[in-house]
Amino acid sequence: MPGLSCPQSAKIAVHVTTTFQHFGMPMTPYELLGRLPGFVERLRATPPAQVERDILEVRGWCDSKNQLWKEATDSAVCLANAEGGIVLVGLDSARVIEDATPCPHENVTPEWLQESVRTHSHPPVECTACWLGEAAPHTPAAAQHCIAVLVPRKAIAGMHRTHQGVCLIRRGDRCEVDHLTSQEDYTGILLDDSGMESLSKESLHWAFTNHVVRPRQPQRWRESGRSIEDLLVDFNLVSPRGTGSALTLAAALLFGRREFLSRVSGSAFLRVTINGSGNASSEPYTVHIQQNIADTFRDLWTRRGDLTALTASSLPERCLRELMVNALVHRSYRSLEPVNVRITPDHLLEIQNPGGFLRNLGPRNLINASPVHRNPLLTEAAALLGFCEKSGSGIDIVYQETVASGHDYPYFDGDAEAFTALVPLQRDANLATFIRYRGKEFTRLETLLVLKHLHKTPEADIGQLARVIERPVEFTESLLQELQRRLVIQEDHARFSLSDPVRHEIDNPPDRDQGRLF
């Protein structure tokens, strides 16, 4: 901490009361330093396992330096996310402090441990480390070179995470995963032994310079003149480290070279299975695709590659792109299972990805629910690059495109482990023709869904239609009144149906090309 150096502060620590009892209050580094002598005295007679409280964590020297910084970082994150506290490194939890053993690893110093904790926590935990003997002068000789890490309470609005992207928090005398905060935000972890050389230059160049994929709103970074390497840092995809840089999992997933990606994500990224001619007895044809997200999106936008070749004729391009964005950007990357794309014998396109519904989302509230992002860093980067809309409009686009092209409603299902999207491939050409020529009258998704439902089901009441569009009855009533005014639907004894002229026009599409020579 600026202005706090353990050795100098230790000289004034004896003047700070060691009977500070506000255990529920966040503690400053000076207050933590003042608590150390009291803990040392208690550890003379009692093993750490019996002394650890809500502000004290004790760690041994571990089997390796890597394990040491990982455990120290976990403890620091845990305490910082609560009220702050002290991590004592180098003590055996079952032995009194006089029985402390020397550190078996080379070059383990307070400076090294302090920097390790800051480097491997995200955002960095601002801690101060020092020799225990300097911070608490009456420390027994055997423990003089144990290390005390002083961790104040977090000063950020969010929560700190470990190098694995996990949010830990101290509750009582235990360090627990804060599942509500962590969710599955796994793509922000930094990968060991990775750098810019692990990324595909071709993928990076296309993603940052292409003129095929453009976000709806202008992005300032496109005119900034900054290099791709600088933009990766700006997007929080790469973290500068010494003379090099460390990649986040999100960067590897977006731009990783094929061999690097296979080490990170397993043997297959996408698995596409086609059931041939649609005969249930035919042998399915399966293709395993191992390529990064940027290359997959490039193939979809430029209509090339195995995925496009196998699925191109099944759905409108925009619908297929949105389904794949949803599967790749919002899936759980804690699982190494691939995204499965399947065209079934009964003419269904099925896309299944690891990771189920989040929070209060479910199959019946996807259209109008507030967006929830499993992978905020990956989602933010994909939105900045124009691959997806961060606002959560992807599901709306899937409904809009499938219904407008004459397909039946898409169906979404899932549990805690997986999410599945099912889209019927058979289409009603007459309905698609009607919508194509009268599309300006059905720009709102809700009106399109009502039209589709009443075309498929001859009549429905207001409650049924409210469930179809996932809106309150009051909203649905206003919408139906507007459609009645425009003579799209009609009402009879609180039952709604398509008006006779509209149904006739759908079932008997006029030859709009009649009289045209070309």
Secondary structure, 3 states (H helix, E strand, C coil): CCCCCHHHHHHHHCCCCCCCCCCCCCCCHHHHHHHHHHHHHHHHHCCHHHHCCCCEEEECCCCCHHHHHHHHHHHHHHHHCCCCEEEEECCCCCCCHHHCCCCCCCCCCHHHHHHHHHHCCECCCCCEEEEHHHHCCCCCHHHCCCEEEEECCCCCCCCCECCCCCCEEEECCEEEECHHHHCCCCCCCECCCCCHHHECHHHHHHHHHCCCCCCCCCCHHHHCCCCHHHHHHHCCCEEEECCEEEEEHHHHHHHECHHHHHHHHCCCCEEEEECCCCCCCCCCEEEEECCCHHHHHHHHHHCCHHHHHHHCCCCCHHHHHHHHHHHHHCCCCCCCCCEEEEECCCCEEEEEEECCCCCCCCCCCCCCCCCCCCCHHHHHHHHHCCCCCCCCCHHHHHHHHHHHCCECCCEEEECCCEEEEEEECCECHHHHHHHHHCHHHHCCHHHHHHHHHHHHCCCECHHHHHHHHCCCHHHHHHHHHHHHHCCCEEEECCEEEECHHHHHHHHCCCCCCCCCCC
